[in-house]
Amino acid sequence: MISKSQISLIRSLQQKKFRKEHRLFVAEGLKTVSEFINSGYSVKTVYHTPSASANLNKLPYNTDLEPITAAELEKMSGLTTPQEVLAVISIPAPRTLNNTDLQKKFTLVLDGVQDPGNLGTIIRTADWFGIQNIICSEDTVDAYNPKVVQATMGSLARTNIHYTDLAELLPKLGMPVFGALLNGENIYKTDFGNEGLILMGNEGNGIRPDIQALVDRAITIPRIGQAESLNVAIATALFCSEICGKKVQ
Amino acid sequence: MISKSQISLIRSLQQKKFRKEHRLFVAEGLKTVSEFINSGYSVKTVYHTPSASANLNKLPYNTDLEPITAAELEKMSGLTTPQEVLAVISIPAPRTLNNTDLQKKFTLVLDGVQDPGNLGTIIRTADWFGIQNIICSEDTVDAYNPKVVQATMGSLARTNIHYTDLAELLPKLGMPVFGALLNGENIYKTDFGNEGLILMGNEGNGIRPDIQALVDRAITIPRIGQAESLNVAIATALFCSEICGKKVQ
């Protein structure tokens, strides 16, 4: 049986401070949990309500399963409507990013994206378009924030997210930096070549001036109507589509 | 001074039932409120805290302003962090949609989109790409839901949203229906011509079978990576970009 202190530890993982301290995060829903198991994440325990039992044979036989009541799940869950299954998973150690990881492909770079729903949607979209690496400034919202985890719909399990000092890393990579900026080249007429970094900025303020200084080519999505701006996840998707989407035959 | 019953009426407009009963909705933040005033919406009263006073000269001189305290705003607001200004606005009477409104242009059609953030982002994106009309099935989330209003960032003021029975309306319009479906034509290789309806489905279930039967051409965004699906607002944006975005010189 699960103890009160275990429940409160799991509940505390809703906050970044405790995720950092315990190096653990929470994923909810059988499908999302399966994706992490299948991607080789170290899943500590899968808690499940009786109603989920019939579907647990979809998980590997050696998964550490622990039955809980719906009331216990409600205390542990960050969701308004908990989804029968909740896993506690180890946050993987950060990998060092080498130039060779990024060559001959496109990589997203996020400078200060704040909204968990936006980051989650960006990770899901990157996974759709085959982008494997996302480099985030240190103040970008934490990818293991439960709202991000849920919004990725499992794609977080397949995408490498790196947090780093962009001002330090970008010049070292020696890759062309395409920045989403106003008054740049028309995205529809740009030849992006076969590798590069796609740099997107914060929801309200865009790319910080010191990071803008590292942009090789400013790229703009032309506006036809009157909206003042596009949502950052939408703008990112349009870049992924233009750069990666069209290559499929 | 604002009365308790006025505060509770305004608070009740967070719910569709009361918006429908009073034919009123709420918009928050000076910028969003200005967009509704500038677009000719009938704005009943603009409530503002003392901190907002310095900026109210941006509103037309005949706006009905009413000072309130921060505590009163907090009771009326649907936002976690209220934004100094809250307006009560009349919901405009539904307009009849004629074929001539839609000719030589593209119109979005949403079949059962449920998430307010998704609808808000779709309206904002449509406004960016110059799409003026959005036709929604009757079970699509209400465009005057405060979460939708805020997510549109003012674009709701410039976009016509029509709620109707799609099964009845679509055949009458005599326009080509492009449906976002699996196993259709590659979006990047499709010639969309110069007019048509872009039909998007519900977040989990896609386009309903009886509405799918009205699709003239199934269109697919090719997948390169492994995500199972795209978020509906992202998919809608990719259609808008392919169909409308490229026409800009």
Interface residues (C-beta under 8 A of the other chain):
Chain A: G117 T121 R124 T125 A126 D127 W128 F129 G130 I131 Q132 M153 G154 S155 R158 N186 Y188 I221 P222 R223 I224 G225 Q226 A227 E228 S229 L230 N231 A233 I234 A237 L238 S241 E242 C244 G245 K246 K247 V248
Chain B: G117 T121 R124 T125 A126 D127 W128 F129 G130 I131 Q132 M153 G154 S155 R158 N186 Y188 I221 P222 R223 I224 G225 Q226 A227 E228 S229 L230 N231 A233 I234 A237 L238 S241 E242 C244 G245 K246 K247 V248
